[in-house]
Amino acid sequence: MSSDVFRSLSTLPAFLAYFGLAILMAGVFIFVYLRVTPHDEIRLIRENNEAAAISFVGGLLGFIIPVATAIAQSVSWFDCLVWSVVALVVQTLTFFAVHWFLPRISEEITNNERAPAIFLAGLSIGVGILNAASMTY
C-alpha cells in the first residue's frame, strides 16, 4: 500500500511544475486583461458591479479552459507555456473583437448593464472551448 502511495507521488514534481505554470499564466492573463480593457474591473467588482464580475470571470474561464487542455496535451513544460501564451492572445483578441462589435461595452459594464457582460462572458468561454478543442492534436 505505501509503495503505491510513493509511486503515485513520484509525479508530484511534474504536477507542481504544471500547476505552478498554470497559476503563473493565470496571473499574467489577469495582468494583461486588466490593462487591455478600458474599464477598471477590480474597482467595479469591489463596488459590487455584477456586470464587471460576469465579464471578467468569463474572460478568465475562457483562458483557463485552454490552459487546462494545454497541460493535458503538451509534451513538455515549455510546450505548455507556448500554448498558454496562445490562449492569452486568443482571449485578448476576443475582447477586442467584442469591443469592435459593441464599442460601448466598457461603458455598459461600468454602468452594470448585464446583457453585454453576459454576451462577452459567453463569447469568451465559447472561444476558450474552441481554442482548447483546437489544441487536441
C-alpha positions, 0 to 999 in steps of 0.5 A: 500500500505505501509503495503505491502511495510513493509511486503515485507521488513520484509525479508530484514534481511534474504536477507542481511544475504544471500547476505552478505554470498554470497559476503563473499564466493565470496571473499574467492573463489577469495582468494583461486583461486588466490593462487591455480593457478600458474599464477598471474591473477590480474597482467595479467588482469591489463596488459590487458591479455584477456586470464587471464580475460576469465579464471578467470571470468569463474572460478568465474561464475562457483562458483557463479552459485552454490552459487546462487542455494545454497541460493535458496535451503538451509534451513538455513544460515549455510546450505548455507555456507556448500554448498558454501564451496562445490562449492569452492572445486568443482571449485578448483578441476576443475582447477586442473583437467584442469591443469592435462589435459593441464599442460601448461595452466598457461603458455598459459594464461600468454602468452594470448593464448585464446583457453585454457582460453576459454576451462577452462572458459567453463569447469568451468561454465559447472561444476558450472551448474552441481554442482548447478543442483546437489544441487536441492534436 
